[in-house]
Each structure stands twice: as structure tokens, then as C-alpha cells.
Amino acid sequence: MLSRLSPQNPTGDNFEVEVTVPEIRNKGNHDMNSRKIKTVAFASAFVIIGAVAVTQGQSSKNSAPADVQEAVLARLAEIQSAAQALDPDKVFSFVLENDAGALAQNGKLFLTRKAALESTKQGFQGLQSVSYQFDEQHVTLLSPTVALATGEGSSSAALDDGRTLSTRFAQSVVFVLTNGEWKVFHSHRSFPPAR
């Protein structure tokens, strides 16, 4: 599946992003619960790049200046910590108000920050823990105040009923520099359905 993102940025420059979605893998003998897969997907939406920075360091192919990479990756690490603590309010404290598409996930568009937050809260129900393993990450500065973070990897979640779910993901996050802080403007992620 291929997604295109073509917003107008604050400086008037156009940009376009393509994201290719990886395969999903079910580990163990348990059927994947669709709702829980979406939960893992949603939680990892904001944390993919941060975990890569913590566990693997920065990619040498990043095109953003080092200070921008560091700031964006530090912000993503904060978001990852909040997601792994299963704290959706803290995760969304780093997300800007947006009523034109705060989140796109697996073919569903959450137009507002509020709708995306409510979906995340529902998705966190029944989870004991969530963790992320990243294969790669990239940060690109699109303008002085807009950055794009992309990544892919796998995530796993432990459910209250004892099951463990694992899935692949791909994500892109658009950050906007607001009042000296990098905040999430839009996130797109895909988790292929269970086979």
C-alpha cells in the first residue's frame, strides 16, 4: 500500500512523502486481535523514531542538521516513554490541535486531535505493556519549522488476557516547530492486517 502526503507548509513550499508498508508477522499460536493491533499501531505511531535514536543511534543518511535531528529524536523519545507507560494523555501533550487530519492509520482518518486521543485511550484498554524494535529511522528538515520523521520496525504488546501480539509497522510523522518546541502536526502509520 502506498500513501501520499502533500500539504502546504508554512513557508509556501510543497512537499510529498511516500510510505511503503511492510509485512505483518504473528508470533506464537494466538490469533491477532484486530483492536489490539490497532492499539499497538497507534501507540507506536508517535514513538518509532525516538526508540531508534535510543537503541540504534542516528542514521548517517539523515538530511536534517544535527541539532534538528537531536531535537526531533529527543521529542520522539519523550513520546515513546509516555506510550510505553500506557499514558495517552502524556503522548498527546506533544500533539498540536489539528482539525484537518491529525492521524491516518490503516485506512482510517482521525480528523481531530481529540478523535485520535479517544481512539488511543480505547486502544490502551486491555494492555499490560507495549514495546518497540526499530529497524531504521530518518529525519528530514522540510523547512526551517517543519520536519519529517520516518521509520519502520516491529512492535509487541502484552495483553491482560496473557496473549502477546507482534506486528511490523511503517510510520511518518510531520513535526512543526512551535514556540521553540517540536510538536506533532500529523502522523501516518500502517500495520498490515493479520493473515
Secondary structure, 3 states (H helix, E strand, C coil): CEEEECCECCCCCECCEEEECCCCCCCCCCCCCHHHHHHHHHHHHCCHHHHHHHHHCCCCCCCCCHHHHHHHHHHHHHHHHHHHCCCHHHHHCCECCCCCCCEEECCEEECCHHHHHHHHHHHHCCEEEEEEEEEEEEEEEEECCEEEEEEEEEEEEEECCCCEEEEEEEEEEEEEEECCEEEEEEEEEECCCCC
